Amino acid sequence: MELLANPWFHDVVSALVYSLAEGHASSHAALNPPYNDLTRFVLRQHAQMPDYLRAPMLAVTIGFDLLGIMRTGHLLHSRPAAVRAKQIAAWKNSRLSIQRDLIRYYESLATLALYSREAQRAQSGSLRESSRTAGVNTNQVLSKPAGELRCETAVIGSGPGGAITACLLAEAGRNVLLIEEGPFHPLESCAPFSLEEMLWKYRNGGQTVAMGRNKIAYVEGRCVGGGSEINSGLYHRTPPEILERWRKEFRVEGLGENDLHPHFEAVERDLSVSLMAGAPPLASIRLQQGAARLGWKSLEVPRWFRYGHAASSGDRQSMSKTFIPRFLRAGGRLLPCARVERIRQDGSKWQMQARHKTGGLRIEAETLFVCGGAVQTPALLRRSGISRNIGDSIRLHPTVKVVARFPDTVNSAEMGVPAHQVKEFAPRLSFGCSISTPPYVALAMIDHPPYETDVSAVWPHMANYYAMIASESRGTVRPIGRFRDPLVRYFLTENDRRVLADGFAKLAHLLFEAGATAVYPGLSGGPQLRCRDDIAKLPCVLPNGLASLMTIHLFSSCPMGEDKLRCATDSFGRIHGFHNLFIADASLLCTAPGVNPQGSIMAFARRNALHFLGLL
């Protein structure tokens, strides 16, 4: 059925993309037709989206086209652009979430692709082979593995938890195989936050979503180095009050500040965690100024950047630049492009059923560390019949965004992600500045159609800001039948929705104090705010289904601790009921930490690996 519908689907997508791009393109000389490149990008993204969503998306898209016959006697994609635009507007403002979601999906992708054209012209757009192998012992990278592999220790997943675990075990003389589902692209292979990075390094092309009454978009890395290759490198230690809560409520041993201090210090040294060498970006300065005028606490967050004498912008660090090369130099073997589909215990050993791009694989290990992240780790374990306290308690940092417009310049193409945050209300609520390249400013403005065409002309005066909460909600991760991708479900409590609405209001107040002339909240049908008095127009409780919610922080799906009624692993990552099966990733965090979790993930991975080796 899907194969028969594909040519038709292509035509409908092309018509949708053309209609959605028209309003933007007419406002900027660089954004002119043809739109074939936009259509190809959208179709490629549809092919990458979670497999259980592809057929429904195709069916609803065809349904949109069929509606034209009922109203005009012709398929909608064959009608003039003005007729299509009218129907698109009706669905965008529909009371039915399925219609709103369809238009938002295509508009988001078309907007990103359209505003990325100019940036792509400035990039080579191709992998630099010289950087692919720089500093890496490629003899230890298995590009054409044999059908069967054996090792002493296997580590599934090469993100911060897996890379540090594999590196320390290899440096201790263990025979370690590090398995990664995604490809091996170096950090420099594409521009950060570009379409190329989305296609090459993000799982499902960045189209993953936690389902519920309020859908929450999230992203996962799917490449060697995992999330460290696609994030902004902001770094926090776990707040002491959070460690104390985990110690008491989940009975986690070895969790005092003194216990973790040497692990935080070691990670910070290995990743060159430091403050900026030069002046902060103008968007950051605005955030600081607003906080200072209100008497709110703000700070510069350290980042994984190495600063030299030549460039104040610094050199971003990641697993592929630090722990992965160390792992390979220590004799570890890296197997990229290999998805482990199931694991099973065979006597004292673990058998892994995997699929490499060259074919099926069987991998045997004496000890197994699962480090696929807060979604993929519980999905793999549950597919393999291991389910006690697995995937029952995933938590997020739900986040809302606003665009602020200032009378003077605050943005530039080189700004990146500013490193300042406002922590006056933490851990309940935190504020910061997000990626604000023209594609992402334009994406944030699709909730405000009368003003979205301003972006191409005035984006240097605009920046994206966010309000992030430490949610009290929990969700689940479940594999679905024969589908490849797991289903994540997450339902915000009313209190969470109240705190997010408060985040909108406080953030707008902060930005007006910083000199903003307009604030555009990420709220479908929401008001444009022109002054402080307009803040009263915002809802007191976030309405279901109308906010543009996202997160880049997921954790707690397999919490650690000695309370076996609620914890999946012991205090050091060993899954309860097994002696040679471990977890070492964000799954272990007991609740939402209220800060970027990767500092916590890496410190726990180091602590747990040394405990496994008997060095603690």
N, C-alpha and C positions, 0 to 999 in steps of 0.2 A: 504493500500500500504506500509506504513512504517513498519507495523508489519511483513509483508511478507518479507521485505528487511532486517530485523534486523540480521538474521544469516549471510547473505552475507556481510552486513555492518560490522559486528564484524570481519569477516575474513579479509576484506580490511584494517580496522583500525589496526588489529594485524600485518599485513604485513608492513604497513607504519611505525608503531612504531618500529618494529624490524629493518627495514632498517635505520631509522633515528637515532636509538640508537647505532647501530653497531660501527660507527666511534668513538664515545665517549667511549664506553665500553672497547674497546681494549686498551685504553690508561691508564686505572686505574684498579688495581686488585679488588677494591670494586665495580666496575660497570660492573659486569659480568651478562650473561643471567642466568635464563630465564627472559622473559619480560612480563610474565602474569600480574604482579602487575602494570606495566606501562600501559598495554592495559586496565586493569580494571579502572585505574584512568582516562584515556582519554575518555573511554565510559561513565563513570560517569559524567565527565565534559560536554560531548555532551548533556547528558540528562538534565543538569542544564542550558545550555546556553539559551538566550532569545528565547521564543517559536516561534517567527516569523522567526528565523534563523535555527531552527533545521532541518526542511524538506529540505530547500535549501542546507544545509551542507551535509545532507545524499545523496541528488541527485548528487551533484558535486563529492562527494567521490566515489559513484558508477560509475559515468562517468569517473573518473580517471582509475578505474579498467577496464571498457569496452574498453578504448582506447587500451588496450593490444591486444584485438581480432583483431583490425584493423591493428596493426603493427606486431604481432607475431602469431596470430591465437589462442591465449590463454588469459584468464583473467590475468591481470597483477599481482594480488596477488599470483597466482600460479607459477609465473616465478621465476628463481633464483634471489638471492639478488642483484647481479651485474646488472641485467636487470632492476629491480625495481629502483635501485639507479640512473641509467642513466635517467629514466623518471622523477624521483623526481627532479633531478638537472635541467632538461629541464623546468619543471613547476616552480621551484623556481626562475629561471631567465627569465621567460616568460614576454612578453610585456603585457599580459592580467592580469589585477589585480585579477580576480577571481581565476586564477591558482596560482599566487603568494600567495594570501591570504590563499588558502587551505593548501599549504605546510607549510606556516608560522604557521598556527593554530596548525597543528599536531606536527611540530618540536618544537614549544614553549612548549606545554604540555609535550611531551616526554622528553625534556631536563630538565624541572623543576622536573619531577618525577624521572628521572634517577639520577640527582645530589642530590636529597633529600633523597635517600636511606640511606646514611651513617648518616645523621642527624637524621632520623627517628629511627635508631637503638639506638641512645643515649637518645631518649625520650620514655616515657612509652606509649604514643599514646592513652591513655584513659582518660576520664574525671575523675577528682578526686572529688568524691562525697563530701568529707569534705570541699573542697573549694567552692562547689556549694552553700552551705547554710551559709557560714561563714559571720557573721555580718548582715544577711538578715532576716527580719521577714517573714518567708515563709507562715504564715497564711494569709498574704495579697496578695500572688501570686495565681492567679486563674488558676489551671491546668485543672480543669473540670468544666467550667462555665455552668450555666443554659442557656437555649435557649434564654432568654431575660434578659438584664441587664439595669439598670437605674442608672443615676448619675447626679449630678449637673453640673459637668464639665468633658468633655472627652478630652484627649490629644492623638492624633494619631501620634506615632513615639517617640522613647525613646532615640534618639541621643542627642547631647549637647543642642539643642534648646528645645526639648520636655521634657527632664529630668529636666532641670532647671525650666522650666515653671511649670511642674507638682509638683515639690518639693516645690516651693515657694507658690503655691496655697494651697497645702495640709497643709503646715506649718501655713498658715493663717486661717485654720479651714474649708476649702472648701472640699466637697465630690468629690474626683477626681478619675477617672479611666484612667490609662495610658495603651494604647493599642500598642502592638509591633508585627509586622508581623513575626519576627524571634524568635528563641529560646533563652532561658536564660542560656548562658554559661558564667561562670565567666572569668575574665581576665586571670587567671592562668590555664585555662582548656587545653590550648595547647600552643606550642612555637610560639612566634611572627614570622610572615612571613613564616610559615610552610604550607605544603599541608593541614594539618588538619585544620588550621585556615582558609585557603581558602575555604575548603569544608563546614565548620560549620558556619562561620561568615560573609562571603562575599555574596552579592547578585549575583545570577547566577554563583556562584563559581569564581567570579572575572572576568567574561567574558563579561562585558558590554562595549559597544563601541558607540561613537558618529559617525554617518555615514556622509560621504561627500567625496570629491575628495581626501582628506587626512584623513583617519580614525584615530580617537583619542581614545585609550583605556582609560577607567576610572574605578574606583572601588567605590562601595557603601557598607557600613556595613548593614547587615541584621541580627541583633541580639539585645538583650537588651543592650542598651548603644550605638548602632549605630556605626558611624564612629569613635567614641572615643575609641572603643575596638580594632581597627585594625590599627590606625595611629601611628606615631612615637612620638606624644605628643609635637611637636614644637609649640611655642606660640608667637604670635605677637599682639600688640594692633593695631587698625586701624590707619594708618598714618594720621596725622592732615590734610594734603593737600587733601587726599581722602575724609575725612569727610566734608571739606569745599566744595569740588566739588559736593558731594551729596546734601548738604544743598542748594546750589544755583541752580543746574540743575534740581533736583527732588523735591525741596521745602520740604525737610524733617525737621520737627521741633525737637527741643531738641537734637541737634546733635553736639553741641559745645564740645570742649575738657573738659571743666568744667562740662558739663552735664554728660559725660560718665566716667569721672575719678573715681567716687565712685564705679561704676559697674565693671570697669576693676580691681580695687583694691580688691573688694569682691571676684570676680572669681579667681583671682590669689592666694588669701588667701585660699579659699576653695579647690583649686586643688593643692596647694603646688607648684605653678609655681616658678622655681628657676634655677640658673645656676648649672653646673656640680660640684660635690664635689671634683673630682679628676682631673687628667690630661686628656686632650682630646685625642681621638683615633689618631693613626698615620696618617690615611687618612685625618683627619681634619687638623692636623699640616701641612701636605703638602699643603692643600688648603690655609691656612694662610700664609705659607712661600711664595707661588707664588704671592699672593695678595700683601704682604709687599714689595716684590722685584719690583713689578710694580707700587707701590704707590696707590693701590686700597683699598677702604674701605672694611673691613671684620669684622665680629662680631660673638660671640657665641649667639645663639638663646636660650632663656629660654625654659624649658620643664615642662610638668606636671609630675614631679618626686618628691617623698618624700625621703629625704636622712636621714639615721640614723647614729649612730656611728659605727655600725658593718660592713656595706657594702657601699663602695664608688660608686658601680654601681647604687644604688638607687632602689626605688620601683615605677614603672610606675603607674600613676593614670588614671582613666577613669570614665565614668558615673556609671558603675556597682560597682565601689569601693567608690564612693562619693555621688552623688546626688540621685541615685536610693535607696541605703539603708536609706538615710535621708527621702526620700519620703515615704517609707514603714513604717518607725518608726513613721511618722506623721499621719499614718492611711490611706494613699493612697492605692488603689488597683492596682495591675499590672496584665495585661492580655497578656502574651506572646503567640506566635504561632497563632496570629489572624490577618487576612488580611481584612481590610475594603475595600470593593469593590465599594461602592457608598454611598453617603450621600444625604439626601433630607430634606428640611424644612417642618415641619408639625406644622402650627401655629407658636408659639413662640419657639418650640423645634426642635432639630435635630434628625433625625432617621438615623441610620447607618446600612447598610446591610453588614454583615461581615461573614467570614468563618474561623472557628477554626479547628484545626486538628481533633477535635472530632465531627465536624458537623457545620451546619449553625447557625448564631447568629443574633439577632436583638438588637441593643443598642440604648438607648434613652438618650439624654443629653440636658440640658438647654443652655449650652454654649459649643462651639467646637473650639479647637485649632488643626490645621493641621500642623504637624511638621515632615513630611516624607522626607525632603531634597529637593534639587533643581530639582530632576527628579520626585520623587514619589508624591510630593505635587501637582504640576500642573497636573500630570497625573490623580490623584484622582479627583481633582476639575473639570477637563474637562470631565471626564467620568460621572460626576454628573451634567453636563450642566452649570457649572460656568466657563466662559471662557474669560471675559473681562480683557485684559492685563495679562492673565494667560498662562504661557508656551511659550511666544512669544519672550523672550529676554534672554535665558540662556547664560551665559558666563563661560569661563574656563580659566585656566592658562596652555596653551599648553606647553609641556615640551619635550625636546630632551635629550638623554643621550649619554655619551661616556664612554668607559673603558680606564683607564690609567694604564700603566705598569711601575713599578719603579724598579731600580736595587736592592733595599733592601725591607724588609718586611714593609707593610703598612696596612695589613688586618689580622683579626683573626675571629674565629667563634663567639666570644663574642662581636664583635664590635658594633653591632646594627646599628642605623642610626646616623652618626655624626651630631652634632648640630651647626656646623659653616656654615655660608653663606657669600657670597661676594655680597655687595649691592652697589657697585660703580655706577652701571647703573640703579638702581631701581628707580621707579617701572617698567620701560620698560623691564628690564632684570636682573635676579638674578641667582647666581650660588651656588651650594651646592654639598654635597656628599650623595649618596643614599645607600639603603640596598645593601650590597656587600657580602652576603654569597655565597658559591660556586654555588648553583642553579641559583642565580640571576646574577652572573658574567657570567656563561655559557649561560644563556638566552640572555644577552646583546651581546654575541659574535657570535650569529648565523648569523649576517650580515657579518661575516668575516670567511668563512669556512676554509681557509687555516690555521687559527690560533686557531680555537675553541677547538681543541683537546689539546691545551696547558693548558687549564684551570685547569684540575684536578691536574697537577703537580706544577703549578706556581701561583695559585690563591692568596696565601698570599702576592704576589708582585703586585696584581691587585686590583682596586677598581672602582666602578661605580660613575660617577659624572654627574650632570645635569645642563642644562640651561633652565630656566623657564621664560616665558614672560607674561606680562599683555596684553592679546589680545584685539584688537579693534573689533574683529568679534563678532557676536551674532548668536545664534542658536534657535531651537524650540524643544519643547517636545510635543508629540502627542500620545494619545492612538490609537491603530489600531484595529478597528472592535472588534472581540471577543477575540483577543489575550490578554494574561495576561500582557505582558511586553510592555511598551511604547517605541516609536521610538524617539531617540534623533538625530537631524541633526545639523551639524555644519560645516560651510564653512570658511576656513581661507582666509583672504584678501591677496593680493600680498604683502602688507607691512608687515603683520604678518609673511609670509614666508621669507621675507627678514630679519626681525629681528631674527627669529629662525636660519637662516643661519649665521647671525652675531654672534649669541650665540655659535654655533659650533666653529667658528673661535676664538672668544675671550676666550672661555673655553680651547681650545687646547693650545693657547698661554700661558694662566695662568698655565696649567699643565706642559708644557715644562719648564717654568720658575721655577716650583717647583721640577724639576728633573726627570720628566717622560722620559722614553726611547722610548715609543711608545704610541700612542693614537688611539683608534679604534672608530670612530663615528658610531652612530646608524643610518646608512644610507645604504639601500640595494645597493650593488654594489659600495659602497663608498670606498675611498682610506684608506689604513693604513698609518698613519702619523708617520714618524720616527724622524723628526726634524722640527724646526720652518718653514723652507722653504717649507715643504710639505703642510703647511696650505693653500697655494695658490691653491692647488688641490681641495679644497672644493668649492661647488657651492656658488654663491653670493645670489641666491634665492633658497629656499628649493624646490626641484622638487616635483611635485604632485605625490602622491602615493608611494614614495620610502623611506620616512623617517619613523622610528619607533617612533611614537608620542604617548604620554600618558599624563594623568593628574590625580591628586588626589584631585583637587579643583574645585568644581562646585557651581554656585551661580547665583543670579540675574534673576531667571525665573519668579518671582512675585515681582517686585521691590516696595519698600515702598516710600511714599511721598504724598504730597497734590496735585500734578499735575495729575488729573484724566485721562488725555489723554494718559499718559504713565505708570502710576503706578497702581498696583493691589490692594494695601492696603494703608491705611493712615500712618502717621508717626510712629504709635505704633502697626502696624500689623493687624488692623481690616480691613477686605476686604471691599472695597468700595461697598456700596449698602446693606450691612448687619450690624446688630447691635450686633450679638452674634456669629460671625464667624471670626476666627483669624488665622494668619500664624505666626510661630515662628521658623524659621530655616534659612538656607543659601539662600533660595529663596528671602529673603527681601533685601539682599545687592544690591545696585543700579547698580554697575559696578564692574569690577575686582579690588580688593584692592591691588594687587601686592605682598601680603604676605599671609601666611597661614591664612585662613579665620575664624578658629574656635574661636579665641579670640574675633573677632567681633560678631560672632553668639551668643556667650554666654553672652557678655555684652548687646547686644540688647535684648536677651531673658529676662535677669534679669530686664532691664529697662522697657520693655513692660509689664512684669508680675506685677511689682510694680505699674505701671501706671494703669493697669486694676483693681488692688485692691484699687486704690485711695490713694496709699502711696507715690506718688511723687507730 
